[in-house]
Amino acid sequence: MAAKRRIETMEENRLKLIGAARKAFATSGFAAASMDDLTAQVGLTRGALYHGFGDKKGLLAAVVAQVDGEMAERAHQAAASAPSAWEGLLAEGAAYIEMALDPEVRRIVLLDGPAFLGDPSRWPSQNACLSITQQTVAELVAEGVIKPVDIEAAARLLSGTAMNAALWIAASDEPQVVLPKAIEAFRFMAEGLLAHRD
């Protein structure tokens, strides 16, 4: 019983730290966020942070994974409401790109994430998104909608295009101007995979 309660307490502390860090990173940015302020805010010590995440960068990775997972879910919902799998693939990419306008996504996932955690294609959360895109591409190839292309290559290029478009928007001084250009280019590039173009 005591071991179970200890595990529950550790998970509660972990979630408290992720929540506090998410707010701090979105507001101040990763570099400026104070770990002492963050831990004090939730009534914990630096020891709890180090025990749960290793270091500040480990905490950022946990926050990025949470936000990125939410982004993937929002993109998946956009795909699910599309009239066809093909339109769903395009809607999913466009939704992901549009999320670059969200201040929290912009700061945590698109600016600080790559700056401090490195190549997004190596993040576990991005690989989960890639897996979903691969499934969609495989279905579209099987149905003859997409040319018989290597499924992993097509999925990686589609995912990479959406991510790089979002990074471009996040870094832009005029994100609202860049957004429609990025989505249009994404659609044109994706349409190159179509087996039959109108």
Legacy VTK file of the C-alpha trace (Angstrom):
# vtk DataFile Version 3.0
C-alpha trace
ASCII
DATASET POLYDATA
POINTS 198 float
0.000 0.000 0.000
2.796 2.427 0.947
4.667 1.706 -2.295
1.524 2.364 -4.325
0.939 5.675 -2.530
4.574 6.653 -3.113
4.204 5.994 -6.841
0.970 8.022 -6.917
2.672 10.914 -5.090
5.591 10.848 -7.523
3.169 10.985 -10.468
1.223 13.846 -8.855
4.473 15.753 -8.319
5.523 15.028 -11.882
2.245 16.438 -13.230
2.488 19.503 -10.974
5.981 20.235 -12.255
4.966 19.757 -15.892
1.988 22.100 -15.413
4.063 24.796 -13.723
6.873 24.447 -16.269
4.444 24.638 -19.160
3.152 27.996 -17.913
6.643 29.297 -17.179
8.125 28.158 -20.492
5.192 29.608 -22.463
5.424 32.943 -20.653
9.149 33.465 -20.091
10.772 30.920 -22.389
12.906 27.964 -21.352
16.142 29.878 -20.777
14.580 32.546 -18.543
12.387 30.214 -16.477
13.703 29.828 -12.928
13.692 26.300 -11.554
13.614 27.631 -7.980
10.511 29.720 -8.733
8.896 26.859 -10.577
9.408 24.276 -7.842
8.417 26.733 -5.081
5.220 27.521 -6.978
4.037 23.930 -6.608
5.491 23.395 -3.129
8.287 21.059 -4.201
12.065 21.097 -4.104
14.662 20.986 -6.828
15.270 17.417 -5.703
11.783 16.453 -6.895
12.546 18.023 -10.270
15.851 16.182 -10.608
14.323 12.925 -9.430
11.449 13.134 -11.905
13.192 14.621 -14.928
16.967 14.514 -14.446
17.386 18.227 -15.117
15.702 21.312 -16.548
16.133 20.004 -20.095
14.410 16.753 -19.123
11.494 18.813 -17.818
11.361 20.708 -21.118
11.265 17.376 -22.993
8.273 16.298 -20.884
6.468 19.596 -21.543
7.231 19.420 -25.281
5.916 15.848 -25.390
2.683 16.931 -23.700
2.092 19.944 -25.971
3.185 18.051 -29.089
0.810 15.216 -28.185
-2.042 17.709 -27.940
-1.043 19.138 -31.314
-1.135 15.663 -32.851
-4.602 15.080 -31.407
-5.885 18.392 -32.803
-4.410 17.589 -36.213
-5.945 14.095 -36.084
-9.355 15.611 -35.297
-9.013 17.886 -38.337
-8.241 14.822 -40.472
-11.154 12.839 -39.031
-13.672 15.494 -40.051
-12.478 15.584 -43.685
-14.630 13.980 -46.421
-11.916 11.538 -47.558
-8.617 10.074 -46.404
-6.766 12.223 -48.934
-8.453 15.422 -47.764
-7.819 14.234 -44.212
-4.096 13.983 -44.907
-4.085 17.553 -46.238
-6.254 18.811 -43.366
-3.963 17.191 -40.810
-0.905 18.888 -42.294
-2.651 22.254 -42.567
-3.907 22.034 -38.974
-0.403 21.268 -37.717
0.998 24.220 -39.669
-1.734 26.561 -38.351
-0.871 25.693 -34.755
2.324 27.708 -35.205
0.141 30.754 -34.523
-0.678 29.501 -31.009
1.708 31.394 -28.663
2.257 28.388 -26.385
2.981 26.030 -29.298
5.199 28.616 -30.940
7.350 29.222 -27.881
7.569 25.725 -26.386
7.501 23.322 -29.342
8.707 25.362 -32.297
11.258 27.769 -30.828
12.606 26.396 -27.539
12.109 22.697 -28.345
14.524 22.552 -31.298
16.896 25.078 -29.716
17.384 23.043 -26.537
16.332 19.487 -27.423
17.719 19.257 -30.946
16.260 17.769 -34.109
12.451 17.376 -33.765
12.514 14.288 -36.002
14.204 12.494 -33.089
11.542 13.403 -30.519
9.342 10.451 -29.468
6.216 12.604 -29.886
7.133 13.412 -33.490
7.699 9.748 -34.221
4.184 9.000 -32.937
2.827 11.547 -35.450
4.954 10.004 -38.173
3.471 6.578 -37.467
-0.063 7.908 -38.008
0.981 9.611 -41.248
2.589 6.362 -42.456
-0.673 4.490 -41.857
-2.620 7.076 -43.854
-0.100 7.037 -46.701
-0.172 3.215 -46.774
-3.982 3.250 -47.056
-3.890 5.841 -49.836
-1.260 3.862 -51.761
-3.324 0.668 -51.364
-6.418 2.481 -52.653
-4.523 3.857 -55.653
-5.016 7.477 -54.576
-1.266 7.990 -54.148
1.378 6.699 -56.532
3.159 3.499 -55.449
5.829 5.338 -53.489
7.922 4.240 -50.530
5.526 4.746 -47.612
8.099 5.746 -45.012
9.793 8.206 -47.363
6.494 9.872 -48.304
5.342 10.041 -44.682
8.661 11.496 -43.495
8.654 14.130 -46.224
5.029 15.116 -45.569
5.638 15.323 -41.806
8.892 17.183 -42.308
7.248 19.664 -44.650
4.506 20.416 -42.122
7.031 20.774 -39.284
9.331 23.032 -41.297
6.398 25.171 -42.413
5.379 25.552 -38.755
8.981 26.434 -37.812
9.049 29.059 -40.573
5.826 30.629 -39.305
7.007 30.556 -35.680
10.223 32.379 -36.581
8.532 34.901 -38.883
7.920 38.542 -38.027
4.691 38.266 -40.050
3.258 34.833 -39.226
-0.239 35.692 -40.505
1.256 36.557 -43.906
3.423 33.444 -44.034
0.668 30.998 -42.964
-1.408 30.914 -46.194
1.755 30.668 -48.306
2.982 27.726 -46.242
-0.333 25.864 -46.408
-0.657 26.429 -50.157
2.882 25.149 -50.787
2.253 22.141 -48.523
-0.860 21.233 -50.528
0.929 21.618 -53.874
3.814 19.455 -52.712
1.484 16.783 -51.342
-0.524 16.755 -54.572
2.613 15.635 -56.392
2.000 12.226 -54.787
-1.424 11.809 -56.348
-1.776 8.953 -58.822
-4.281 10.927 -60.939
-4.338 14.690 -60.858
-7.313 16.649 -62.178
LINES 1 199
198 0 1 2 3 4 5 6 7 8 9 10 11 12 13 14 15 16 17 18 19 20 21 22 23 24 25 26 27 28 29 30 31 32 33 34 35 36 37 38 39 40 41 42 43 44 45 46 47 48 49 50 51 52 53 54 55 56 57 58 59 60 61 62 63 64 65 66 67 68 69 70 71 72 73 74 75 76 77 78 79 80 81 82 83 84 85 86 87 88 89 90 91 92 93 94 95 96 97 98 99 100 101 102 103 104 105 106 107 108 109 110 111 112 113 114 115 116 117 118 119 120 121 122 123 124 125 126 127 128 129 130 131 132 133 134 135 136 137 138 139 140 141 142 143 144 145 146 147 148 149 150 151 152 153 154 155 156 157 158 159 160 161 162 163 164 165 166 167 168 169 170 171 172 173 174 175 176 177 178 179 180 181 182 183 184 185 186 187 188 189 190 191 192 193 194 195 196 197
